Amino acid sequence: MKPVKVGICGLGTVGGGTFNVLKRNAEEIARRAGRGIEVAQIAARRPNPKCETGATPITADIFDVANNPEIDIVIELIGGYTQARELVLKAIENGKHVVTANKALIAVHGNEIFAKAREKGVMVAFEAAVAGGIPVIKAIREGLSANHINWLAGIINGTGNFILTEMREKGRAFEDVLKEAQALGYAEADPTFDVEGIDAAHKLTILASIAFGIPLQFDKAYTEGISKLTSADVNYAEALGYRIKHLGVARRTDHGFELRVHPTLIPADRLIANVNGVMNAVMVNGDAAGSTLYYGAGAGMEATASAVVADVVDVVRALTTDPENHVPHLAFQPDSLSDHPILPIEACESAYYLRIQAKDHPGVLAQVATILSERGINIESIMQKEVEEHDGLVPMILVTHRVVEARVNDAIAALEALDDVVGSVVRIRVEQLN
Ligand code: HSE
């Protein structure tokens, strides 16, 4: 049988890795796909020194690939929103299947792209968009399709996890670790996407859609980064038996869905609390399977290429299938998506770590306890440290039981208004994940 022809747009870290894996494992991949897979064209502005493209035709114009009549599958690896959207829509219009690693594109323009793909009867696959080499999209979309999924929580940004790990284990400076992540090809073109949680929110948006069968709603995700975390809180969290991780959480509630990315205290003995470096992990809780955990490299040249190539194999296997029988893009049939709302962060429920800097006066603790109890906030544990020499203040650390965020906001405002409380109250959400 004739080989399937693919075109790769973008020859950066993931593009180079995809070319290399397709070439190195060509025989094994053909045995799986049932046909050979040939890279018929590459669009790249410059060569990738880690990639020997040999006689493969190269163009500088990505639309040459989308318009190439020889090509069956366009692999979009240029990143970004605007050009990538135009490229993918053009490829679909020309009847080509698309494989992409672009989480921003899917999270923001996925609803439009999938509608167009359905109209044209083509597939759009995006396993590499979430958690690099971990086949978590496939696991949720297909492996867990029997389940009513209750919640999922994931460390889904390798750069952020790498930074937090190096800071905690080696006391390295934030900027220094970020530079290393950029040199290793983990970080986004704009690294604020990594450290401010935007990249993780893109991925969480996608995971939530396939877990709950809801349209992609990136604009409703709550996003908080790691740039304001201090080593004091990292250390107090440890003393209380927790680790701080940058987590994406999606939860089903009776009122709607929670969709939030923020630093989170997790009990130190949970497996996911021990996921370090650039590694990612996603926990999914379903009513039938219980909790399952998916772990692996969340970024990197060949780890991400592994997911891209797996999608190409899936598309090749389904080429002769009737489009009505393709696995739906968002796991659920498009006319069966739920319109339950995404909850604003004030309506989400969590436990909280609060750090208060108080003057060393009698009665402060009683005032703090009163403010919390008046709002129905139950204290799980409390730790008061000795007076700090540099400012004469006493750090008071509390962990609450689960409560709606609006109530905690109200309590924080009341705490900050106390004469004996200095500066802002630090608040970090806590998840038990059990
Ligand atoms: N910048 C992303 C990360 C790359 O660090 O996880 C993989 O999506």
Boltz pocket constraint, residues with backbone or C-beta under 6 A from the ligand:
constraints:
  - pocket:
      binder: B
      contacts: [[A, 128], [A, 129], [A, 131], [A, 132], [A, 156], [A, 157], [A, 158], [A, 159], [A, 160], [A, 185], [A, 186], [A, 187], [A, 188], [A, 194], [A, 199], [A, 298], [A, 299], [A, 300]]
      max_distance: 6.0
